[in-house]
Amino acid sequence: YTLTGIIIHVGGTATSGHYTSYVKQPGASSKLWYHMDDSFVTEVSEKTVLKQRDAYVLFYTRKEVKLEFPQPPSRERVPRNGVKEPHTESKLKGTKKDPPLDDT
């Protein structure tokens, strides 16, 4: 995970005081940080961000996400007698009808 943002609270209680934030510019190679204070935005160093002692909320993002999906199950037909019969292409296209299943 990489630190990408901080909310700072300066004041006596959570219901009083002042909130500002530090936000990292998006992009894997970016090292630029900005201090947001009401309508004022200034560029700051990462060193300045990491020195903050009044951090209220920290925001992190994953550096890399690797998604691995499992293989889908095979398309085998299992009749009630328990003997597996693989689907053939002609069955998938509907050119050959399956025999009716016995309900007993």
C-alpha positions as CSV (number, residue, x, y, z in Angstrom):
1,Y,0.0,0.0,0.0
2,T,1.0,3.6,-0.6
3,L,0.0,6.6,1.3
4,T,-2.1,8.9,-1.0
5,G,-3.8,11.3,1.3
6,I,-4.1,12.7,4.8
7,I,-6.8,14.7,6.5
8,I,-5.5,17.0,9.2
9,H,-7.5,18.4,12.1
10,V,-6.3,21.3,14.2
11,G,-8.5,22.3,17.1
12,G,-9.7,21.3,20.5
13,T,-12.5,18.9,19.6
14,A,-13.9,17.1,16.6
15,T,-16.8,19.6,16.4
16,S,-14.5,22.7,16.4
17,G,-11.3,23.5,14.7
18,H,-10.1,23.4,11.2
19,Y,-9.6,20.6,8.7
20,T,-7.1,20.6,5.8
21,S,-5.7,17.8,3.7
22,Y,-2.6,16.6,1.9
23,V,-3.2,14.8,-1.4
24,K,-0.7,12.9,-3.6
25,Q,-1.1,13.5,-7.4
26,P,-2.4,10.4,-9.0
27,G,0.0,8.3,-11.0
28,A,2.4,5.5,-10.1
29,S,5.5,7.6,-10.8
30,S,4.2,10.9,-9.2
31,K,6.0,12.3,-6.2
32,L,4.0,15.5,-6.1
33,W,1.9,16.4,-3.0
34,Y,-0.5,19.2,-2.5
35,H,-1.8,20.9,0.7
36,M,-5.5,21.8,0.4
37,D,-6.7,24.5,2.8
38,D,-10.1,25.8,1.9
39,S,-9.6,27.5,-1.5
40,F,-5.8,27.5,-1.2
41,V,-3.7,24.8,-2.8
42,T,0.0,24.7,-2.5
43,E,2.6,22.2,-3.6
44,V,4.5,20.6,-0.7
45,S,7.3,18.0,-0.4
46,E,6.7,14.4,0.7
47,K,8.9,15.2,3.7
48,T,6.4,17.9,4.8
49,V,3.5,15.5,4.5
50,L,5.3,12.8,6.6
51,K,6.1,15.3,9.4
52,Q,2.4,16.0,10.1
53,R,1.4,15.2,13.7
54,D,-2.3,16.1,13.6
55,A,-3.3,13.4,11.1
56,Y,-7.0,12.6,11.5
57,V,-7.6,10.1,8.6
58,L,-5.0,8.4,6.3
59,F,-5.8,7.2,2.8
60,Y,-3.9,4.3,1.2
61,T,-4.1,2.7,-2.3
62,R,-2.7,-0.7,-3.4
63,K,0.5,-0.5,-5.4
64,E,-0.5,-3.4,-7.6
65,V,-3.5,-5.7,-7.8
66,K,-3.2,-9.0,-9.5
67,L,-6.5,-10.6,-10.3
68,E,-6.5,-14.4,-10.9
69,F,-9.7,-16.0,-12.0
70,P,-10.3,-19.7,-11.6
71,Q,-10.9,-21.9,-14.7
72,P,-14.6,-22.4,-15.4
73,P,-15.9,-25.9,-14.7
74,S,-16.0,-28.4,-17.6
75,R,-19.3,-28.7,-19.4
76,E,-20.1,-32.3,-18.7
77,R,-23.6,-33.7,-18.4
78,V,-24.2,-36.0,-15.4
79,P,-27.3,-38.1,-15.9
80,R,-29.2,-39.6,-13.0
81,N,-27.5,-42.9,-13.5
82,G,-24.2,-41.2,-12.4
83,V,-22.3,-41.9,-15.6
84,K,-20.8,-38.7,-17.0
85,E,-21.2,-38.0,-20.7
86,P,-19.3,-35.1,-22.2
87,H,-21.2,-32.7,-24.3
88,T,-20.5,-33.1,-28.0
89,E,-20.6,-30.2,-30.4
90,S,-23.7,-31.6,-32.1
91,K,-25.5,-31.6,-28.8
92,L,-24.6,-28.0,-28.1
93,K,-25.9,-27.0,-31.5
94,G,-29.2,-28.9,-31.0
95,T,-28.8,-31.3,-33.9
96,K,-29.1,-34.4,-31.7
97,K,-31.7,-34.6,-28.9
98,D,-30.9,-36.0,-25.5
99,P,-33.1,-39.0,-24.4
100,P,-35.7,-38.1,-21.8
101,L,-34.6,-38.6,-18.2
102,D,-36.4,-41.3,-16.2
103,D,-38.1,-39.8,-13.1
104,T,-37.9,-43.0,-11.1
